[in-house]
Amino acid sequence: MDENELFQHIEKLVDEEKTLRSRTGADGPSDEDLQRLAAVEKRLDQCWDLLRQRRAKAEFGDDPDDAQARPVDEVESYRQ
């Protein structure tokens, strides 16, 4: 996935995240919406991490196409 495709994917995920966050029923968001929101948030973390990897590789003269998405468990454990 090149940088433009990655940005497009991030934009779609952000739009979905906004939609899910804006959904509220009488009892709040459904369990299905909450589960999907959690999955979208994890995927976004992976995509942002992949974008940072690609940029770092390019900055230091490596091939950005060698960057690989890391497992969710690894990405989720990073400190902000």
N, C-alpha and C positions, 0 to 999 in steps of 0.2 A: 504494500500500500504506500503510494507516494504521499508527500505532504499535503497536496491539494485534496486527495481522496480522504486523508485522515481528517482534515479540517471539515470536509463535508459530512463525514460520519459523526464528528463531534457536534456539529450544528444540529444534526437530526436528533442526536441523543439529548442535547440541551433543550430542544423544542419539546421532545417527549417528556423530559423531566419537568418542564414548566407546566405542561398540560396535566400531568399526574398530580403535581403539587396544587394546582388550581381546582381540582375535583374535590368537592366536598358534598357529601350527602347529609341527610338529617343526623346520621350517626358518625360523620366524619368519613374519611376515605375508606374504601373497601379493603379487605385483606388482600385481594388480588392486586389492587392498585399499589398497596404498600409493598408487596413482594416485587412487583415490577419496578417500582421506584428504587428499591434496594439494588436490584440487578442493573438498572440503568446507571446508578451512581457508581457501582463497582466498575462497569464497563468504561465509564467516563474517566475514572482514575487510571485505568489501563491505557486508554488512548492518550491522555495527557502525558503519562510516563513515556509512552512510545514516542511522542512528539519531542519530548525533552531529550530522549536518547538519540533520535535522529539528528537533532540540532547539535548535540555535543559531538557526535561522530563527525559531522560535516565541519565543525569548528576546528577539530584536531586532525583533519585530513583523512579520516576514515570514510568508508562508504556508508552513507546513511541507510542504504537498503539492507545492510547487515543487522540493523536494529530489529529486535524481536519483542513482541508483547510479553511481559512478565506475568507469572501467575497472580491471580487476584490476592491470594494470601500474602505474597511478597509485597505487592504494591500497597495494600491496605495497612501494612505494618510500618510504612515510612512515617517519620515525624514531619509535621507541617511546620 
